[in-house]
Amino acid sequence: MASLRLTKIIPIKLLRPNLDNIQSIKVRLSNHATFTSLQWNIKGDQNISWKNLFSEITSFNEYNFIHLNHNSFSLIGSHGPYSIDNVNDKAYDLIDSEFFYSSLNSILEKEHWLQPPIDTSKVSILLHRAKDLSNSASDIYMLNSSFNKPAQPYDHEWSHAFIEYYEYFVITPNKVFVWSLVYE
C-alpha cells in the first residue's frame, strides 16, 4: 500500500526553459575591487525577450548573492548591494559594443575614492575579453548609472561598504554573461 503512494510522488523541478550550464568567475582586481562573471548557455536557437531573460536569470540561486569584502555569499532576494525587488529589467540601458568597451575601460582606468591601484595585468586580460565579447554580442545592457553611486545607502545595512557597483549583461547568440565590478 505504501509503495502505491510512493509511485504517485512526482519530483518538483524548477523549469528554466532558456538557460543552462551556469559558470562563475570572481577575480580580485585590488584589495577593494572585484570583478565577477556569471555565464549561462542559451538553450537551442531561441529569441528571448530582455524582460523574460532578466526574469529567468534572477531566478537562479547563483544570481542571488551579496558581496562582502573578499567574499561572496548566497542570499536569496539579494544581488550585490541591491534587493532584487528594487532592480528590474528597466534598470538596464541597451548600449552598443563600443560604449560597452569604452565604459568598462573608463571604469577600470579611473581613480576610485580611497581605492588602491588595481592590477594592470588583470585589467588588460579583462579588456581583451571584453573586446572579444563585444564583437560577438547581439545585445548589451548596462545597469543604469543612477545605480552606480546611489544618493542614499544601498538597500541593505551590510551593503553600505560599497562605494561603486557596475553591471553589464552581454548576450551572444549562444551565451549570456553578467559582468559586475564592485568597489568597496
N, CA, C and O of each residue as an XYZ file, in Angstrom:
736
protein
N       0.818     -1.183      0.000
C       0.000      0.000      0.000
C       0.868      1.256      0.000
O       0.588      2.206     -0.731
N       1.931      1.261      0.827
C       2.823      2.423      0.868
C       3.540      2.590     -0.465
O       3.801      3.714     -0.894
N       3.862      1.472     -1.126
C       4.566      1.572     -2.415
C       3.675      2.204     -3.479
O       4.176      2.885     -4.374
N       2.365      1.989     -3.397
C       1.455      2.623     -4.339
C       1.451      4.143     -4.156
O       1.418      4.890     -5.133
N       1.485      4.592     -2.910
C       1.509      6.029     -2.654
C       2.823      6.649     -3.123
O       2.822      7.773     -3.626
N       3.936      5.945     -2.971
C       5.231      6.470     -3.380
C       5.334      6.640     -4.893
O       6.021      7.545     -5.367
N       4.667      5.792     -5.646
C       4.739      5.908     -7.103
C       4.023      7.158     -7.604
O       4.251      7.588     -8.735
N       3.175      7.736     -6.791
C       2.458      8.933     -7.194
C       3.225     10.218     -6.880
O       2.792     11.303     -7.269
N       4.353     10.109     -6.185
C       5.151     11.290     -5.863
C       5.945     11.687     -7.098
O       6.666     10.879     -7.683
N       5.798     12.939     -7.478
C       6.499     13.451     -8.658
C       7.515     14.488     -8.183
O       7.160     15.429     -7.474
N       8.772     14.314     -8.574
C       9.761     15.307     -8.135
C       9.457     16.680     -8.727
O       9.092     16.801     -9.896
N       9.612     17.693     -7.913
C       9.384     19.065     -8.365
C      10.692     19.596     -8.924
O      11.739     19.496     -8.284
N      10.625     20.151    -10.100
C      11.810     20.705    -10.738
C      11.476     22.112    -11.212
O      10.444     22.336    -11.846
N      12.365     23.065    -10.898
C      12.174     24.424    -11.363
C      12.509     24.472    -12.848
O      13.639     24.197    -13.253
N      11.517     24.822    -13.646
C      11.726     24.850    -15.089
C      12.372     26.158    -15.505
O      11.880     27.241    -15.188
N      13.475     26.044    -16.215
C      14.150     27.195    -16.800
C      14.321     26.865    -18.275
O      15.293     26.221    -18.669
N      13.383     27.305    -19.074
C      13.346     26.847    -20.459
C      14.449     27.394    -21.364
O      14.693     26.828    -22.430
N      15.121     28.475    -20.974
C      16.034     29.125    -21.904
C      17.512     28.983    -21.585
O      18.344     29.083    -22.487
N      17.863     28.751    -20.320
C      19.261     28.791    -19.908
C      19.675     27.532    -19.166
O      18.862     26.897    -18.493
N      20.962     27.175    -19.297
C      21.513     26.087    -18.501
C      23.030     26.214    -18.429
O      23.610     27.133    -19.007
N      23.665     25.297    -17.723
C      25.114     25.192    -17.618
C      25.762     26.490    -17.129
O      26.534     27.119    -17.853
N      25.444     26.875    -15.910
C      25.993     28.117    -15.356
C      27.456     27.954    -14.959
O      27.875     26.906    -14.468
N      28.221     29.020    -15.186
C      29.623     29.079    -14.770
C      29.844     30.422    -14.094
O      29.211     31.413    -14.457
N      30.739     30.461    -13.112
C      31.016     31.732    -12.444
C      32.516     31.905    -12.220
O      33.265     30.943    -12.051
N      32.920     33.176    -12.227
C      34.320     33.543    -12.013
C      34.322     34.764    -11.103
O      33.468     35.641    -11.229
N      35.281     34.816    -10.190
C      35.477     36.004     -9.364
C      36.969     36.295     -9.339
O      37.778     35.409     -9.066
N      37.333     37.562     -9.630
C      38.736     37.962     -9.674
C      38.907     39.220     -8.830
O      38.193     40.205     -9.019
N      39.858     39.181     -7.899
C      40.200     40.377     -7.130
C      41.110     41.248     -7.985
O      42.189     40.810     -8.384
N      40.690     42.471     -8.269
C      41.493     43.397     -9.062
C      42.418     44.220     -8.168
O      43.465     44.689     -8.614
N      42.027     44.393     -6.907
C      42.849     45.048     -5.883
C      42.277     44.626     -4.541
O      41.382     43.783     -4.479
N      42.790     45.207     -3.472
C      42.262     44.868     -2.141
C      40.807     45.267     -1.968
O      40.116     44.731     -1.102
N      40.331     46.213     -2.791
C      38.962     46.686     -2.622
C      38.165     46.724     -3.925
O      37.148     47.413     -4.009
N      38.613     46.000     -4.926
C      37.892     45.942     -6.205
C      37.805     44.491     -6.665
O      38.791     43.755     -6.646
N      36.600     44.098     -7.079
C      36.364     42.717     -7.500
C      35.571     42.699     -8.807
O      34.639     43.479     -9.000
N      35.960     41.803     -9.681
C      35.224     41.531    -10.915
C      34.568     40.176    -10.761
O      35.224     39.215    -10.357
N      33.271     40.078    -11.079
C      32.589     38.785    -11.082
C      31.935     38.573    -12.437
O      31.508     39.522    -13.094
N      31.865     37.328    -12.836
C      31.198     36.974    -14.089
C      30.343     35.741    -13.862
O      30.802     34.745    -13.303
N      29.106     35.819    -14.297
C      28.217     34.666    -14.361
C      27.936     34.422    -15.835
O      27.790     35.368    -16.609
N      27.862     33.168    -16.222
C      27.668     32.840    -17.633
C      26.718     31.657    -17.757
O      26.852     30.661    -17.047
N      25.759     31.780    -18.668
C      24.824     30.706    -18.961
C      24.859     30.396    -20.447
O      25.092     31.284    -21.266
N      24.628     29.139    -20.793
C      24.395     28.771    -22.186
C      22.925     29.025    -22.493
O      22.057     28.763    -21.661
N      22.655     29.530    -23.672
C      21.271     29.692    -24.120
C      20.881     28.400    -24.822
O      21.567     27.955    -25.742
N      19.784     27.803    -24.391
C      19.331     26.537    -24.973
C      18.773     26.764    -26.371
O      17.978     27.678    -26.588
N      19.185     25.939    -27.306
C      18.625     25.968    -28.657
C      18.823     27.291    -29.365
O      19.714     28.069    -29.022
N      18.000     27.531    -30.337
C      18.064     28.750    -31.141
C      16.833     29.587    -30.827
O      15.933     29.733    -31.654
N      16.812     30.142    -29.597
C      15.619     30.845    -29.149
C      15.829     32.347    -29.163
O      16.921     32.838    -28.877
N      14.791     33.057    -29.493
C      14.799     34.504    -29.423
C      14.049     34.880    -28.145
O      12.821     34.809    -28.100
N      14.792     35.283    -27.098
C      14.223     35.541    -25.788
C      14.135     37.050    -25.576
O      15.093     37.772    -25.850
N      13.007     37.522    -25.098
C      12.878     38.953    -24.817
C      13.776     39.309    -23.632
O      14.050     38.467    -22.776
N      14.230     40.561    -23.591
C      15.083     41.028    -22.495
C      14.375     40.861    -21.150
O      14.999     40.433    -20.179
N      13.101     41.188    -21.078
C      12.342     41.080    -19.830
C      12.310     39.636    -19.335
O      12.537     39.388    -18.151
N      12.032     38.684    -20.220
C      11.976     37.278    -19.834
C      13.350     36.738    -19.457
O      13.481     35.958    -18.514
N      14.378     37.160    -20.202
C      15.737     36.722    -19.905
C      16.162     37.224    -18.529
O      16.700     36.459    -17.730
N      15.925     38.502    -18.247
C      16.278     39.063    -16.945
C      15.540     38.331    -15.829
O      16.139     37.992    -14.809
N      14.265     38.089    -16.012
C      13.463     37.395    -15.007
C      13.997     35.987    -14.752
O      14.066     35.540    -13.608
N      14.368     35.302    -15.814
C      14.892     33.945    -15.655
C      16.230     33.952    -14.924
O      16.460     33.121    -14.045
N      17.107     34.875    -15.278
C      18.420     34.942    -14.635
C      18.281     35.237    -13.142
O      18.976     34.630    -12.327
N      17.402     36.149    -12.781
C      17.244     36.479    -11.361
C      16.651     35.330    -10.548
O      16.713     35.347     -9.319
N      16.080     34.335    -11.221
C      15.547     33.171    -10.503
C      16.639     32.164    -10.130
O      16.399     31.270     -9.319
N      17.814     32.296    -10.704
C      18.914     31.380    -10.390
C      19.529     31.744     -9.041
O      19.735     32.921     -8.742
N      19.820     30.735     -8.235
C      20.464     30.970     -6.943
C      21.797     31.689     -7.110
O      22.160     32.514     -6.272
N      22.522     31.394     -8.165
C      23.841     31.987     -8.381
C      23.768     33.502     -8.556
O      24.722     34.205     -8.221
N      22.660     34.012     -9.073
C      22.490     35.453     -9.241
C      22.155     36.122     -7.906
O      22.370     37.323     -7.742
N      21.639     35.361     -6.971
C      21.235     35.862     -5.664
C      22.400     35.746     -4.688
O      22.628     34.684     -4.109
N      23.136     36.845     -4.507
C      24.286     36.826     -3.612
C      24.563     38.225     -3.080
O      24.095     39.226     -3.622
N      25.332     38.262     -2.009
C      25.875     39.521     -1.511
C      27.387     39.412     -1.587
O      27.949     38.317     -1.576
N      28.024     40.546     -1.665
C      29.487     40.565     -1.722
C      29.981     41.376     -0.539
O      29.651     42.554     -0.402
N      30.769     40.746      0.313
C      31.317     41.411      1.491
C      32.830     41.278      1.469
O      33.370     40.180      1.612
N      33.504     42.395      1.291
C      34.948     42.466      1.255
C      35.510     41.433      0.278
O      35.340     41.596     -0.931
N      36.163     40.390      0.748
C      36.807     39.433     -0.156
C      35.919     38.256     -0.530
O      36.349     37.385     -1.286
N      34.707     38.205     -0.028
C      33.879     37.021     -0.213
C      32.499     37.358     -0.757
O      31.977     38.455     -0.559
N      31.924     36.377     -1.450
C      30.535     36.455     -1.883
C      29.776     35.330     -1.197
O      30.292     34.226     -1.021
N      28.543     35.633     -0.814
C      27.725     34.653     -0.125
C      26.352     34.589     -0.785
O      25.788     35.613     -1.168
N      25.830     33.393     -0.911
C      24.494     33.214     -1.463
C      23.474     33.833     -0.506
O      23.508     33.589      0.700
N      22.564     34.642     -1.068
C      21.494     35.223     -0.269
C      20.310     35.468     -1.194
O      20.319     36.409     -1.987
N      19.295     34.622     -1.090
C      18.116     34.721     -1.935
C      17.459     36.089     -1.737
O      17.255     36.541     -0.610
N      17.132     36.736     -2.864
C      16.474     38.037     -2.826
C      17.437     39.213     -2.888
O      17.007     40.367     -2.904
N      18.742     38.931     -2.923
C      19.741     39.993     -2.985
C      20.670     39.762     -4.160
O      20.905     38.629     -4.580
N      21.188     40.858     -4.676
C      22.197     40.772     -5.731
C      23.155     41.934     -5.564
O      22.776     43.096     -5.712
N      24.420     41.603     -5.251
C      25.383     42.666     -4.981
C      24.860     43.517     -3.843
O      24.522     42.985     -2.786
N      24.785     44.837     -4.034
C      24.287     45.701     -2.957
C      22.769     45.915     -2.981
O      22.249     46.701     -2.189
N      22.058     45.232     -3.871
C      20.636     45.516     -4.082
C      19.734     44.395     -3.619
O      20.116     43.225     -3.591
N      18.528     44.785     -3.258
C      17.446     43.827     -3.112
C      16.927     43.582     -4.530
O      16.686     44.541     -5.262
N      16.755     42.351     -4.924
C      16.278     42.042     -6.275
C      14.921     42.680     -6.534
O      14.596     42.991     -7.679
N      14.129     42.879     -5.494
C      12.829     43.532     -5.665
C      12.951     44.971     -6.150
O      12.011     45.507     -6.736
N      14.103     45.605     -5.912
C      14.282     47.009     -6.272
C      14.983     47.224     -7.610
O      15.147     48.362     -8.049
N      15.393     46.146     -8.255
C      16.054     46.259     -9.560
C      15.320     45.335    -10.523
O      15.118     44.155    -10.235
N      14.920     45.884    -11.675
C      14.242     45.053    -12.672
C      14.850     45.313    -14.044
O      15.823     46.059    -14.156
N      14.299     44.716    -15.073
C      14.847     44.837    -16.426
C      14.894     46.288    -16.908
O      15.721     46.628    -17.754
N      14.026     47.138    -16.387
C      14.001     48.549    -16.806
C      15.144     49.361    -16.196
O      15.373     50.501    -16.602
N      15.869     48.788    -15.222
C      17.009     49.473    -14.605
C      18.268     49.363    -15.471
O      19.323     49.889    -15.118
N      18.142     48.677    -16.604
C      19.282     48.468    -17.505
C      19.037     49.179    -18.823
O      17.929     49.166    -19.359
N      20.098     49.802    -19.339
C      20.027     50.510    -20.615
C      20.693     49.668    -21.702
O      21.758     49.089    -21.486
N      20.058     49.609    -22.864
C      20.656     48.934    -24.014
C      21.781     49.823    -24.541
O      21.566     51.004    -24.815
N      22.977     49.255    -24.682
C      24.133     50.011    -25.165
C      24.757     49.270    -26.339
O      24.480     48.090    -26.553
N      25.599     49.965    -27.098
C      26.278     49.294    -28.203
C      27.645     48.784    -27.742
O      28.098     49.099    -26.641
N      28.292     47.998    -28.593
C      29.544     47.345    -28.220
C      30.671     48.346    -27.975
O      31.511     48.124    -27.103
N      30.701     49.428    -28.719
C      31.738     50.447    -28.493
C      31.580     51.093    -27.124
O      32.563     51.304    -26.414
N      30.341     51.406    -26.754
C      30.100     52.017    -25.451
C      30.434     51.035    -24.334
O      30.989     51.434    -23.310
N      30.107     49.764    -24.514
C      30.432     48.737    -23.527
C      31.926     48.741    -23.248
O      32.350     48.830    -22.096
N      32.714     48.645    -24.296
C      34.163     48.573    -24.131
C      34.709     49.868    -23.528
O      35.509     49.820    -22.593
N      34.296     51.006    -24.042
C      34.837     52.283    -23.548
C      34.401     52.566    -22.112
O      35.186     53.103    -21.332
N      33.167     52.216    -21.747
C      32.723     52.460    -20.369
C      33.455     51.546    -19.394
O      33.849     51.979    -18.311
N      33.638     50.293    -19.771
C      34.380     49.360    -18.926
C      35.818     49.840    -18.763
O      36.358     49.830    -17.656
N      36.433     50.256    -19.854
C      37.797     50.770    -19.811
C      37.866     52.011    -18.909
O      38.789     52.141    -18.105
N      36.913     52.899    -19.040
C      36.882     54.118    -18.240
C      36.752     53.801    -16.743
O      37.432     54.412    -15.918
N      35.897     52.867    -16.402
C      35.702     52.472    -15.001
C      36.993     51.893    -14.431
O      37.389     52.227    -13.314
N      37.642     51.033    -15.196
C      38.850     50.363    -14.723
C      40.060     51.298    -14.658
O      40.942     51.113    -13.819
N      40.105     52.291    -15.530
C      41.261     53.190    -15.605
C      41.188     54.345    -14.609
O      42.223     54.855    -14.180
N      39.986     54.759    -14.239
C      39.878     55.948    -13.388
C      40.285     55.636    -11.953
O      40.271     54.485    -11.517
N      40.645     56.687    -11.238
C      40.936     56.536     -9.822
C      39.619     56.528     -9.062
O      38.736     57.347     -9.314
N      39.503     55.598     -8.138
C      38.296     55.480     -7.324
C      38.627     55.940     -5.911
O      39.703     55.661     -5.383
N      37.689     56.640     -5.321
C      37.897     57.214     -4.000
C      38.359     56.158     -2.998
O      37.729     55.110     -2.861
N      39.451     56.435     -2.305
C      40.027     55.574     -1.276
C      40.381     54.170     -1.776
O      40.366     53.215     -1.001
N      40.693     54.046     -3.054
C      40.991     52.740     -3.628
C      42.475     52.624     -3.975
O      43.056     53.555     -4.533
N      43.086     51.494     -3.648
C      44.460     51.269     -4.099
C      44.443     50.998     -5.608
O      43.389     50.676     -6.157
N      45.575     51.119     -6.279
C      45.614     50.826     -7.720
C      45.228     49.373     -7.989
O      45.476     48.487     -7.170
N      44.621     49.149     -9.139
C      44.249     47.781     -9.486
C      45.360     47.143    -10.322
O      46.189     47.841    -10.907
N      45.364     45.838    -10.369
C      46.382     45.050    -11.074
C      46.219     45.254    -12.579
O      45.230     44.806    -13.160
N      47.172     45.921    -13.210
C      47.070     46.251    -14.634
C      47.091     45.011    -15.528
O      46.493     45.026    -16.604
N      47.760     43.949    -15.109
C      47.760     42.729    -15.933
C      46.361     42.106    -15.979
O      45.934     41.604    -17.018
N      45.653     42.143    -14.849
C      44.285     41.618    -14.825
C      43.352     42.506    -15.649
O      42.450     42.014    -16.326
N      43.580     43.821    -15.583
C      42.767     44.754    -16.356
C      42.952     44.511    -17.847
O      41.971     44.506    -18.590
N      44.181     44.310    -18.300
C      44.407     44.089    -19.740
C      43.757     42.792    -20.210
O      43.235     42.741    -21.324
N      43.776     41.752    -19.397
C      43.104     40.489    -19.752
C      41.596     40.705    -19.828
O      40.941     40.234    -20.758
N      41.049     41.418    -18.848
C      39.614     41.693    -18.807
C      39.181     42.522    -20.018
O      38.155     42.229    -20.632
N      39.943     43.539    -20.360
C      39.599     44.379    -21.509
C      39.720     43.613    -22.825
O      38.931     43.831    -23.744
N      40.694     42.728    -22.919
C      40.828     41.892    -24.117
C      39.592     40.998    -24.267
O      39.045     40.860    -25.360
N      39.164     40.397    -23.159
C      37.957     39.547    -23.185
C      36.713     40.372    -23.516
O      35.823     39.906    -24.228
N      36.658     41.605    -22.994
C      35.528     42.493    -23.281
C      35.466     42.820    -24.766
O      34.378     42.866    -25.340
N      36.601     43.045    -25.391
C      36.649     43.350    -26.825
C      36.126     42.151    -27.620
O      35.329     42.317    -28.542
N      36.574     40.949    -27.264
C      36.093     39.735    -27.936
C      34.583     39.572    -27.773
O      33.874     39.293    -28.740
N      34.097     39.749    -26.543
C      32.661     39.607    -26.285
C      31.853     40.657    -27.031
O      30.809     40.348    -27.604
N      32.325     41.885    -27.026
C      31.568     42.956    -27.678
C      31.450     42.722    -29.181
O      30.464     43.129    -29.794
N      32.447     42.070    -29.781
C      32.392     41.770    -31.213
C      31.355     40.702    -31.549
O      30.825     40.682    -32.660
N      31.062     39.815    -30.597
C      30.104     38.741    -30.874
C      28.733     38.984    -30.233
O      27.820     38.177    -30.409
N      28.581     40.077    -29.499
C      27.331     40.336    -28.775
C      26.201     40.754    -29.708
O      26.401     41.534    -30.640
N      25.020     40.228    -29.444
C      23.826     40.678    -30.161
C      23.172     41.836    -29.407
O      22.626     42.750    -30.025
N      23.226     41.800    -28.072
C      22.701     42.876    -27.224
C      23.580     43.001    -25.992
O      24.114     42.014    -25.487
N      23.721     44.243    -25.514
C      24.448     44.503    -24.274
C      23.612     45.487    -23.458
O      23.159     46.514    -23.964
N      23.421     45.150    -22.193
C      22.681     46.013    -21.277
C      23.596     46.416    -20.132
O      24.377     45.608    -19.628
N      23.490     47.667    -19.731
C      24.296     48.197    -18.630
C      23.358     48.721    -17.547
O      22.380     49.410    -17.837
N      23.668     48.387    -16.300
C      22.891     48.915    -15.187
C      22.940     50.428    -15.254
O      24.014     51.018    -15.365
N      21.784     51.050    -15.187
C      21.678     52.500    -15.304
C      22.619     53.182    -14.326
O      22.745     52.757    -13.178
N      23.282     54.242    -14.780
C      24.299     54.910    -13.973
C      23.766     55.461    -12.655
O      24.550     55.708    -11.739
N      22.475     55.659    -12.538
C      21.923     56.129    -11.262
C      22.093     55.084    -10.161
O      21.977     55.411     -8.980
N      22.363     53.840    -10.529
C      22.568     52.771     -9.543
C      24.034     52.626     -9.138
O      24.325     51.945     -8.155
N      24.976     53.254     -9.877
C      26.402     53.094     -9.590
C      26.804     53.688     -8.246
O      27.474     53.041     -7.442
N      26.389     54.915     -8.017
C      26.686     55.623     -6.767
C      25.366     56.213     -6.275
O      25.006     57.320     -6.674
N      24.657     55.517     -5.440
C      23.335     55.989     -5.047
C      23.384     57.231     -4.162
O      24.351     57.454     -3.434
N      22.333     58.028     -4.237
C      22.215     59.229     -3.397
C      22.000     58.837     -1.936
O      22.392     59.570     -1.028
N      21.385     57.697     -1.715
C      21.197     57.182     -0.367
C      21.884     55.825     -0.288
O      22.224     55.256     -1.325
N      22.098     55.289      0.914
C      22.785     53.992      1.014
C      22.056     52.907      0.226
O      20.853     52.998     -0.021
N      22.806     51.883     -0.160
C      22.211     50.761     -0.863
C      21.144     50.107      0.015
O      20.939     50.504      1.162
N      20.476     49.109     -0.535
C      19.276     48.545      0.080
C      19.462     47.893      1.453
O      18.523     47.857      2.248
N      20.657     47.381      1.741
C      20.851     46.613      2.964
C      21.941     47.236      3.822
O      22.861     47.866      3.301
N      21.843     47.065      5.112
C      22.824     47.619      6.048
C      24.236     47.152      5.708
O      25.175     47.948      5.749
N      24.399     45.875      5.374
C      25.728     45.348      5.071
C      26.309     45.922      3.792
O      27.520     45.842      3.586
N      25.481     46.501      2.922
C      25.967     46.994      1.632
C      26.510     48.418      1.706
O      26.934     48.959      0.685
N      26.510     49.033      2.876
C      26.982     50.410      2.988
C      28.476     50.517      2.687
O      28.967     51.616      2.424
N      29.200     49.420      2.720
C      30.626     49.442      2.407
C      30.875     49.581      0.903
O      32.002     49.850      0.488
N      29.851     49.403      0.096
C      30.005     49.544     -1.350
C      30.192     51.011     -1.711
O      29.395     51.859     -1.311
N      31.234     51.307     -2.459
C      31.459     52.666     -2.933
C      30.855     52.822     -4.330
O      30.195     53.817     -4.627
N      31.092     51.822     -5.178
C      30.552     51.843     -6.540
C      30.209     50.416     -6.960
O      30.839     49.454     -6.521
N      29.193     50.301     -7.823
C      28.780     48.993     -8.337
C      28.352     49.164     -9.789
O      27.530     50.027    -10.097
N      28.907     48.344    -10.684
C      28.591     48.396    -12.112
C      28.227     46.991    -12.572
O      28.778     46.004    -12.086
N      27.282     46.914    -13.525
C      26.897     45.592    -14.023
C      26.489     45.664    -15.485
O      25.838     46.613    -15.922
N      26.889     44.637    -16.232
C      26.574     44.509    -17.656
C      25.993     43.124    -17.920
O      26.411     42.137    -17.315
N      25.029     43.065    -18.827
C      24.541     41.799    -19.383
C      24.985     41.780    -20.842
O      24.593     42.649    -21.622
N      25.788     40.808    -21.209
C      26.262     40.680    -22.584
C      25.625     39.418    -23.159
O      25.844     38.315    -22.660
N      24.840     39.598    -24.208
C      24.093     38.486    -24.801
C      24.689     38.187    -26.169
O      24.712     39.047    -27.049
N      25.170     36.959    -26.339
C      25.684     36.499    -27.625
C      24.675     35.498    -28.176
O      23.713     35.163    -27.486
N      24.865     35.017    -29.387
C      23.876     34.059    -29.924
C      23.689     32.785    -29.088
O      22.627     32.165    -29.146
N      24.715     32.386    -28.309
C      24.569     31.133    -27.558
C      24.883     31.237    -26.065
O      24.840     30.230    -25.359
N      25.201     32.450    -25.570
C      25.524     32.610    -24.152
C      25.026     33.958    -23.622
O      24.793     34.901    -24.378
N      24.873     34.013    -22.300
C      24.579     35.256    -21.594
C      25.638     35.408    -20.510
O      25.896     34.480    -19.743
N      26.245     36.587    -20.456
C      27.252     36.894    -19.450
C      26.724     38.035    -18.580
O      26.165     39.004    -19.093
N      26.902     37.916    -17.273
C      26.610     39.002    -16.355
C      27.941     39.379    -15.715
O      28.512     38.618    -14.934
N      28.423     40.572    -16.063
C      29.697     41.070    -15.532
C      29.416     42.151    -14.501
O      28.638     43.072    -14.749
N      30.050     42.032    -13.349
C      29.894     43.017    -12.283
C      31.261     43.513    -11.816
O      32.217     42.743    -11.715
N      31.333     44.795    -11.536
C      32.520     45.400    -10.927
C      32.076     45.996     -9.597
O      31.154     46.810     -9.542
N      32.746     45.578     -8.530
C      32.396     46.003     -7.186
C      33.576     46.770     -6.598
O      34.697     46.263     -6.550
N      33.313     47.990     -6.154
C      34.318     48.782     -5.424
C      33.780     48.988     -4.022
O      32.668     49.481     -3.834
N      34.594     48.599     -3.028
C      34.131     48.663     -1.645
C      35.068     49.497     -0.801
O      34.838     49.664      0.396
